Amino acid sequence: MSSQLIFSVKDAMVRFKEYPVFENLSLNIHQGRRIALIGKNGAGKSTVMNIISGVRSLDDGEKWEEPGTSIGYLGQEFEYTATETVFEFIFNNISGNDRNLYEYKVDIIAEALELNIQTKMKMLSGGQLRRAGLARALVEEPDILLLDEPTNHLDLKAINWLEQYLTKYKGALLCISHDKKFLENISNQVFWLDRGK
């Protein structure tokens, strides 16, 4: 029995300047799937993430998502306000009427990733910033969770915690990582990008 389709791209074209990165790109994401997105550097993995998250538009083709689908995204780079605390950075991303129910989750995830929630964002090292971005992506439990190199700057203890967290994750997951063992442990499907296909 296949799970429900929640996101789809069909016959998509994406150009970078005048050159197509993708032509006739099609992909489907079903509820609960854990997808490893692999391909050589420059194959367009981050572009696929940007299409799904809505950061990047299609130049041609169709994009569909189940109405009400929430998407969380840990990209290679993200914006933050230097004067806000780690707690504010993570918590202020949460929307909806049940925001206060998520406060305890911010504490749990920040502690697992060894982040002090009272520290100002401007005081964090590059590695700590990545951890804060990861915490923000995880805390709201979106229907589709996009993770671009989530194990960068994580020690073995944090990677093991993240693996366990993601194997219990109820939403769909799409992950880019150079850590092959990590991908093996968290995924049950592979999208392989090769020369625009």
Backbone hydrogen bonds, N-H to C=O, Kabsch-Sander energy under -0.5 kcal/mol:
donor,donor_aa,acceptor,acceptor_aa,energy
6,I,29,I,-2.7
7,F,29,I,-1.6
8,S,64,W,-3.0
9,V,27,L,-2.6
10,K,62,E,-2.7
12,A,25,L,-2.8
13,M,60,D,-2.4
14,V,22,F,-1.7
16,F,19,Y,-3.6
17,K,15,R,-0.5
19,Y,16,F,-1.9
21,V,14,V,-3.4
22,F,14,V,-1.7
23,E,196,G,-1.0
25,L,12,A,-2.4
27,L,9,V,-2.2
29,I,7,F,-2.8
31,Q,4,Q,-3.1
33,R,30,H,-1.9
35,I,33,R,-0.6
35,I,173,L,-3.5
36,A,189,Q,-2.8
37,L,35,I,-0.6
37,L,175,C,-3.0
38,I,36,A,-0.7
38,I,191,F,-2.7
43,A,40,K,-2.1
48,V,44,G,-2.1
49,M,45,K,-1.9
50,N,46,S,-2.4
51,I,47,T,-2.1
52,I,48,V,-2.4
53,S,49,M,-2.6
54,G,50,N,-0.9
55,V,50,N,-1.2
56,R,50,N,-2.2
59,D,13,M,-2.5
60,D,13,M,-1.4
62,E,10,K,-2.5
64,W,8,S,-3.0
66,E,6,I,-2.5
69,T,66,E,-1.9
72,G,144,I,-2.5
74,L,146,L,-2.9
75,G,73,Y,-0.8
82,A,80,Y,-0.5
84,E,81,T,-1.3
86,V,119,T,-2.0
87,F,117,I,-2.4
89,F,85,T,-2.6
90,I,86,V,-2.3
91,F,87,F,-3.3
92,N,88,E,-2.6
93,N,90,I,-0.8
94,I,91,F,-1.9
99,R,96,G,-0.8
101,L,98,D,-1.4
102,Y,99,R,-2.1
103,E,100,N,-1.1
106,V,102,Y,-2.0
107,D,103,E,-1.6
108,I,104,Y,-2.2
109,I,105,K,-2.8
110,A,106,V,-2.5
111,E,107,D,-2.2
112,A,108,I,-2.1
113,L,109,I,-1.8
114,E,111,E,-1.5
115,L,110,A,-3.0
117,I,115,L,-0.7
119,T,116,N,-1.5
121,M,84,E,-2.9
122,K,82,A,-2.1
123,M,120,K,-1.7
124,L,121,M,-1.6
129,L,125,S,-2.3
130,R,126,G,-1.8
131,R,127,G,-1.8
132,A,128,Q,-2.3
133,G,129,L,-2.4
134,L,130,R,-2.3
135,A,131,R,-2.6
136,R,132,A,-2.3
137,A,133,G,-1.9
138,L,134,L,-2.1
139,V,135,A,-2.1
140,E,136,R,-0.6
141,E,138,L,-1.4
143,D,70,S,-0.6
144,I,70,S,-2.1
145,L,172,A,-2.7
146,L,72,G,-3.1
146,L,144,I,-0.6
147,L,145,L,-0.5
147,L,174,L,-2.7
148,D,74,L,-2.3
148,D,146,L,-0.5
149,E,147,L,-0.8
149,E,176,I,-2.8
152,N,149,E,-1.2
154,L,151,T,-2.1
159,I,155,D,-2.5
160,N,156,L,-2.6
161,W,157,K,-2.1
162,L,158,A,-2.6
163,E,159,I,-2.6
164,Q,160,N,-2.1
165,Y,161,W,-2.5
166,L,162,L,-2.8
167,T,163,E,-2.1
168,K,164,Q,-0.9
168,K,165,Y,-0.6
169,Y,166,L,-0.7
172,A,143,D,-3.2
173,L,33,R,-2.9
174,L,145,L,-2.7
175,C,35,I,-2.8
176,I,147,L,-2.7
180,K,178,H,-1.2
183,L,179,D,-2.2
184,E,180,K,-2.5
185,N,181,K,-2.1
186,I,182,F,-1.4
187,S,183,L,-1.9
188,N,34,R,-3.2
189,Q,34,R,-1.4
191,F,36,A,-2.8
192,W,190,V,-0.5
193,L,38,I,-3.2
193,L,191,F,-0.6
197,K,194,D,-1.2
